[in-house]
Every structure is written in C-alpha cells, then in structure tokens.
Amino acid sequence: MANLIRRWLGRDSGPQPSPPTPLTTERIDAGYRLFWLKTALEWDTDRRTMIAERVAAAITEPGFAANGLERRFRVAGLDDQAHSGASLLALAAALRGLDDFDDEAEAP
C-alpha cells in the first residue's frame, strides 16, 4: 500500500522502461527480409517470378538508391505502395532464397 501511495504522489515512479533499441542498418534489413519472406511465402511460383523480374528491373534503374526508410520506389504488380530501396533489395534477396529453397526441394 505504501508503494502505491508513493507512486501516486510521484515519489516512486517504479521500474523505468528500457530505452528503445536504435535502428541500425542491420535491424532495418532484417525486418524487411522477414516481412518479405513471410509475404512471398503466400505467393505462387508465377507471382514470385513476376515480382522478382520487376524488382530486378527496378533496382537497376538509374536513380535507385538503397535508402533505408524513405519510400520512393514503386514496383508494378507488387502493391500500391512505395518502398524504400533497402526494402526492395530485401525482397529480391527473399525471393532468391525461396527460389534456391524450391530448387533444393525438387532435387533428387
């Protein structure tokens, strides 16, 4: 009861939450890869192939930048949203990984 009264009076604020973990390039890339892997697992092979081709074209365009958070790039057929360059690079990596996995699963 005494702790409750101290907290209510502002004399004991209780345990403080830890500060947020800062965003790093590695954390951003890992988040994008996880998101795109989960998303692409729901796509059929034809959609994965189509999106992989369009992403490959987008990331080789002049003016493409592997920016972390600013959403500047669109890929036709992907969705109606703009994506960051890092997000599209992560999508390309996720699709390559799924393609490699599918190839290994089909091998005798």
N, C-alpha and C positions, 0 to 999 in steps of 0.2 A: 504494500500500500504506500509506503514511504517513497519508493521509486516512482510510482505513478504520480504522486504529488510533485516530486522534484521535476519530472518530465513536463508536467502540466505547467509548472512555474517557469520552465525554461532553464533550470539549473543543471539538469542532467538530460542531455539530448539522446542518450542511449548510443548504441553502436552506429557508427557512421558508415554509409555505403562506400565501397571502394570506388576510386575514380574510374571512369570508363577507359577501356584499353584503346590506345591511339590507333588510328587507321594507318596501316603500313601498306606498301605495295603488295607484299606477300599476302596479307589478310584480305585485301580487296580482290586479288587474283583468285585466292582460294574460295572466296564467297561466290564470285562469278562462275568458277568452274563447277562448284557444287550445284548452283542454281541451274546452269545449262545442262549438266548431266542428268539431273532429275527431270528436267523438261524434255530433253531429247529422248529419254528412255520411253516416253509415251508416244513418240512418233514412229511411223512405219519406215521401212527402208527407203522407199521412194522419197518421202518428205525429208529424211535425213540427207539423202544425196542431193536433192534440190537446194536445200538450205546451205549445205557445205559448199556447193558451187557458187552460190550467190554471196556467201560470206567471203570466200576466197577472192572473188572479184572485188568486193568492197574494200578489203584490207590491202589490196594492191593499187587502189585508185590514188592518183595524186591528191595530196591534201589529207590523206588518212594519218591519224596520229594515235598512238597507243595511250591516250589520256585515260586517267583512272576513273573519274567521276562525271565529267561533263558529257552529257548525252547529245552528240552531234551527228550521229550516223544512223541511217535507216537502211534496212535490207528488205527488198520487196519479197512479200510472201511470208516473212518471219512473224511480224505483228505490226501494229500501227504505231509503235513507239520508237523513239530514237534511243540509241545505245551509245555507250562510251566505246572508245577504241579498245580498251582493255577487256571490256565485256565481249566484244566480237572476237578478239583473239582467244579468249577463254572458250567461247562457243566453238570456234574452229578446232581447238585442242580437244574439247569434249567429243566432238563428232569424229575426229581422227581416232580417239581412244575407243569409242564404241565400234567404229569400223574395224579396228585391229582386233577387238574382242570378238566380233562376229566372225572374222576370218579365222581366228584360232578355234572357235567353237565348231566351225564347219570342217576343219582339217581332220583327216582320218586318224 
